[in-house]
Amino acid sequence: MKTLAAIAILAVAVTFRGGAEEPLPQRESNYSLRNEAELSLGRGLKWLENHQKPDGSWSDPALPGITGLALTAFLREPAGKFRMEPRKARANQACEYLRSTATESGRFGGRESAVFNTAASLSALIVNGDPLDAAVMARAIAYLTARQQPSGGFADEAKAEGTRPPVDLITTETAIEALRIYQIAMADAAPANQQLDWEKAQGFVMRQQLLPGRRKPQFAGIDAGGFYSPAGDRAKFAGPLATSPLTYTGLLCYLYGGVPKDSPKAEAALAWAQRNYTLEEGASASYYYFGLWQMAKGLAAAGARDLDVADGRKVDWARQLALKLLDLQQPDGSWVNRAGASRREDDPALVTSYVCLALEIVYLRL
């Protein structure tokens, strides 16, 4: 049986059945903004609908994960419009496309960004809920589990024979989220030999966090609690050592892994996020919208309502994030990051999917 905590975490990432009765606004002062957010979300989904390819995909055919994100945004639309005809046909097309990219190894798409492609595609098929996808999903679970490295983190396939694939926090969270969604949705249906080593995964995550008493000498004087890039140090890292996107990503790894939100390491991450709260780009310019999506997921999963930020204010994060996303929407309904080419955020299909998923989380918390 699913625990309440598990269901709460799962609800952040997916909604299994669309068309549910609309929840009442949490705050009367947000009622008007909630309506604006719904309209903005509708415009974003309409943009995605208008830019879906005839084969059911979006964007780069080498990255079916983008189609997985867009499909998940369709299926999580609060009123369930894409689960009903005529729009249901759009979602069905996307599902068929994803199935066509699934390999016998369990991987979706090619070797490039294999964890992202497989995790996002798997998550979309879980949300869609077709029992006929059981075998495809089971192979994807086996593939993702096999991407766990001896360090506990996850990595894509090596690009060349004899090379070691890089292990990083974002790839690890991407895999862990999909595995946890599957585990909860399928009531622990995965065979024992396909269960990931959660303890080892949490060890990897904790090593990326600047915790008091565990910080490396070169990080002395750095604000504790945040997560940093293992490839960087104070001499090489561009911008702040710890960043908000990575810190929300690390917090999500903890919560998906069953770490209590009141544990010292989860509390330290959330406290860092509050002290360093910002909706501006800063050092995260190249993956700005990804960071805002991670923020929505992380704060929702942690049950945060108002944040105690550094200047002493209490901030309704859902309201402020909604206002920011509405302000950034393009006239055609999309979102795009012109400075984000290195992280593919110059692709409006990817970024609009990120934002629609974030708005679907925020909408339910206004």
C-alpha positions in Angstrom: 0.0 0.0 0.0 1.2 3.5 -0.8 2.1 5.6 2.2 0.8 9.2 2.5 4.4 10.5 2.2 5.0 8.5 -0.9 1.7 9.7 -2.5 2.7 13.3 -1.7 6.1 12.9 -3.4 4.5 11.1 -6.4 1.9 13.9 -6.7 4.7 16.4 -7.3 6.0 14.5 -10.4 2.8 12.9 -11.9 -0.9 12.9 -11.8 -2.1 9.4 -12.8 -5.7 10.1 -13.5 -6.7 13.3 -15.3 -10.0 15.1 -15.1 -10.1 15.1 -11.3 -12.2 17.7 -9.5 -10.4 21.1 -9.4 -9.1 21.8 -5.9 -10.1 25.0 -4.2 -7.5 27.8 -4.1 -5.3 27.6 -1.0 -5.3 31.3 -0.5 -8.1 33.7 -1.5 -5.6 36.4 -2.3 -4.2 34.1 -5.0 -7.5 33.4 -6.7 -7.0 35.9 -9.6 -3.4 34.8 -10.1 -4.5 31.2 -10.2 -6.9 32.0 -13.1 -4.0 33.8 -14.8 -1.7 30.9 -14.3 -4.3 28.5 -15.8 -4.7 30.7 -18.8 -0.9 30.9 -19.2 -0.6 27.2 -18.9 -3.3 26.7 -21.5 -1.3 29.0 -23.9 1.9 27.0 -23.3 0.2 23.7 -23.9 -1.5 25.2 -27.0 2.0 26.2 -28.3 3.2 22.6 -27.7 0.1 21.2 -29.4 0.7 23.4 -32.5 4.4 22.3 -32.7 3.9 18.6 -32.3 5.3 16.8 -35.4 3.2 14.5 -37.5 4.9 11.4 -36.0 3.8 12.6 -32.5 7.2 13.9 -31.4 8.7 17.3 -30.5 12.0 18.8 -31.3 15.2 16.7 -31.8 14.5 13.1 -32.8 17.7 12.1 -31.0 16.1 13.2 -27.7 12.8 11.4 -27.2 13.0 12.6 -23.6 11.7 16.0 -24.8 8.6 14.3 -26.2 8.3 12.5 -22.8 8.3 15.9 -20.9 5.8 17.5 -23.3 3.5 14.4 -23.1 3.7 14.5 -19.3 2.7 18.2 -19.4 -0.3 17.3 -21.5 -1.4 14.5 -19.2 -0.9 16.5 -16.0 -3.1 19.4 -17.3 -5.4 20.0 -14.3 -8.7 19.7 -16.1 -7.6 16.5 -17.9 -8.3 18.0 -21.4 -5.7 15.9 -23.1 -7.3 12.7 -21.7 -10.5 13.5 -23.6 -11.2 13.6 -27.3 -10.3 15.3 -29.6 -7.1 16.2 -27.8 -6.5 12.7 -26.5 -5.4 11.8 -30.0 -2.4 14.2 -29.5 -1.3 12.3 -26.4 -1.8 8.9 -28.1 0.4 10.0 -31.0 3.2 11.0 -28.5 2.9 7.6 -26.7 3.2 5.7 -30.0 6.3 7.8 -30.9 7.9 7.0 -27.5 7.2 3.3 -27.9 8.8 3.4 -31.4 12.1 4.7 -29.8 12.2 2.0 -27.1 15.0 -0.6 -27.6 15.3 -4.2 -26.4 18.0 -3.0 -23.9 15.3 -0.8 -22.2 16.9 2.4 -23.4 14.8 5.0 -25.2 16.6 6.6 -28.1 20.3 6.4 -28.7 23.4 6.7 -26.4 23.2 10.5 -26.2 21.5 11.6 -23.0 20.3 8.1 -22.5 19.3 8.4 -18.8 17.3 11.6 -19.5 15.6 10.1 -22.6 14.7 6.8 -20.8 13.6 8.4 -17.6 11.4 11.1 -19.2 9.9 8.6 -21.6 9.2 6.1 -18.9 7.6 8.7 -16.6 5.3 9.8 -19.4 4.2 6.2 -20.1 3.5 5.7 -16.4 1.4 8.8 -16.3 -0.5 7.6 -19.4 -1.3 4.4 -17.6 -1.7 1.9 -20.5 -1.3 -1.7 -19.1 0.1 -2.7 -22.5 3.3 -0.7 -21.8 4.2 -3.0 -18.8 6.9 -4.9 -20.7 8.4 -1.7 -22.2 8.5 0.0 -18.8 10.0 -3.1 -17.0 12.9 -3.0 -19.5 13.4 0.7 -19.0 13.5 0.1 -15.2 16.2 -2.5 -15.7 18.2 -0.2 -17.9 18.0 2.8 -15.5 19.0 0.6 -12.5 22.0 -0.7 -14.4 23.2 2.9 -14.9 23.9 3.2 -11.2 27.7 3.4 -10.8 29.9 2.1 -7.9 29.9 5.6 -6.4 26.1 5.3 -6.0 25.4 8.1 -8.6 24.1 7.6 -12.1 25.8 8.1 -15.5 25.0 7.9 -19.1 26.7 5.4 -21.3 30.4 6.0 -22.1 30.9 7.9 -25.3 33.9 5.8 -26.3 35.3 2.4 -25.5 37.5 2.4 -22.5 36.3 5.7 -21.1 34.4 6.2 -17.9 31.1 8.1 -18.1 30.8 11.1 -15.9 28.6 10.8 -12.8 26.6 13.8 -11.8 23.8 15.0 -9.5 21.3 15.9 -12.2 21.6 12.6 -14.0 21.2 10.9 -10.7 18.1 12.8 -9.7 16.6 12.2 -13.2 17.0 8.4 -12.8 15.9 8.3 -9.2 12.7 10.2 -9.9 11.6 7.9 -12.6 12.5 4.8 -10.6 10.6 6.1 -7.6 7.6 7.0 -9.6 7.5 3.5 -11.1 8.0 1.8 -7.7 5.1 3.7 -6.2 2.8 3.5 -9.2 3.4 -0.2 -9.7 3.3 -1.1 -5.9 6.9 -2.3 -5.9 6.3 -4.5 -8.9 10.0 -4.4 -10.0 11.9 -7.7 -9.3 14.3 -7.6 -6.5 17.3 -7.8 -8.8 16.1 -4.6 -10.5 15.9 -2.5 -7.3 18.5 0.2 -7.1 20.8 0.6 -4.1 19.1 3.5 -2.4 21.6 3.6 0.5 24.5 3.9 -1.9 22.6 6.5 -4.0 22.0 8.6 -0.9 25.7 8.4 0.0 26.6 9.8 -3.4 24.1 12.6 -3.0 25.3 13.6 0.5 28.9 13.8 -0.8 27.8 16.6 -3.2 26.4 18.7 -0.3 28.3 21.2 1.7 27.4 20.0 5.1 28.8 21.4 8.4 31.7 19.3 9.5 32.0 17.5 6.2 33.2 20.3 4.0 36.5 20.0 2.1 39.2 22.5 3.1 39.0 24.4 -0.2 35.3 25.1 0.6 36.0 26.8 3.9 33.8 29.9 4.4 31.2 28.8 1.9 27.6 28.9 3.0 26.7 25.4 4.2 23.8 23.2 3.1 23.9 23.8 -0.6 24.9 21.4 -3.4 27.8 21.9 -5.7 29.2 20.6 -9.0 31.8 17.8 -8.2 33.7 18.9 -11.3 34.2 22.4 -9.9 36.2 24.0 -7.1 36.7 27.6 -6.0 39.4 28.1 -8.6 37.5 26.6 -11.6 33.8 27.0 -10.8 32.1 29.9 -12.7 29.9 31.8 -10.1 28.8 30.6 -6.7 30.1 27.2 -5.7 26.7 25.9 -4.7 23.7 26.8 -6.9 19.9 26.8 -6.4 19.2 24.3 -9.3 21.7 21.8 -7.9 20.4 22.3 -4.3 16.8 21.7 -5.3 18.0 18.7 -7.3 19.8 17.3 -4.2 16.8 17.9 -2.0 14.7 15.9 -4.4 17.1 13.0 -4.4 16.8 12.9 -0.6 13.0 13.0 -0.6 12.6 10.5 -3.5 15.0 8.2 -1.5 12.8 8.3 1.6 14.9 10.7 3.6 12.6 12.5 6.1 12.2 16.2 5.2 13.0 17.0 8.9 16.4 15.1 8.7 19.4 17.3 9.2 20.7 17.1 5.6 17.3 17.8 4.1 16.7 20.6 6.5 20.1 22.0 5.7 19.4 22.0 1.9 16.0 23.7 2.4 17.6 26.3 4.8 20.2 27.0 2.2 17.6 27.4 -0.5 15.7 29.9 1.7 18.9 32.0 2.5 19.8 32.0 -1.2 16.3 32.4 -2.6 16.2 34.0 -6.0 14.2 33.9 -9.2 16.9 35.6 -11.2 19.3 33.9 -13.5 22.7 34.5 -11.9 25.2 31.7 -12.2 22.5 29.3 -13.5 21.7 31.3 -16.7 22.3 28.3 -19.0 19.8 26.1 -17.2 17.6 28.7 -15.7 14.2 27.2 -16.6 15.3 23.8 -15.5 16.2 25.3 -12.2 12.8 26.9 -11.8 11.2 23.5 -12.5 13.4 21.9 -9.9 12.5 24.6 -7.5 8.8 23.9 -8.0 9.3 20.2 -7.5 11.6 20.5 -4.6 9.6 23.0 -2.5 6.3 21.2 -3.2 7.8 17.8 -2.2 9.2 19.4 1.0 5.8 20.8 1.8 7.1 24.4 1.9 4.6 27.2 1.9 6.2 30.4 2.9 10.0 30.8 2.7 12.0 32.8 5.3 14.4 34.5 3.0 17.6 36.3 3.8 16.2 39.8 4.1 13.7 38.8 6.8 10.6 38.6 4.5 8.2 35.7 4.3 7.8 34.7 0.6 4.9 32.8 -0.9 7.1 31.0 -3.3 4.3 29.6 -5.4 2.9 33.0 -6.0 6.2 34.6 -6.8 7.2 31.8 -9.1 3.9 32.0 -11.0 4.3 35.7 -11.4 7.8 35.3 -12.8 6.8 32.6 -15.2 3.8 34.6 -16.5 6.1 37.6 -17.0 8.6 35.5 -19.0 6.1 33.9 -21.4 6.6 34.8 -25.1 3.7 36.4 -27.1 3.2 33.1 -28.9 2.7 31.2 -25.7 6.1 29.6 -25.5 9.1 30.1 -23.2 12.8 30.1 -24.3 16.2 30.9 -22.9 18.3 32.6 -25.5 21.4 32.2 -23.2 20.8 28.5 -22.7 22.3 26.9 -25.8 24.8 24.8 -23.8 21.9 23.2 -21.9 19.5 23.2 -24.9 17.4 25.8 -23.3 17.4 27.7 -26.6 14.9 25.0 -27.6 11.4 26.3 -26.9 9.8 22.8 -27.0 12.1 21.8 -24.1 11.7 25.0 -22.1 8.0 25.3 -22.6 7.6 21.7 -21.3 9.7 22.6 -18.2 7.5 25.6 -17.5 4.2 23.9 -18.1 5.2 21.2 -15.7 6.3 23.8 -13.1 3.0 25.7 -13.6 1.0 22.6 -13.1 2.7 22.2 -9.7 2.4 25.9 -8.8 -1.3 26.1 -9.9 -2.3 23.6 -7.3 -0.5 25.6 -4.5 -1.9 29.1 -5.2 
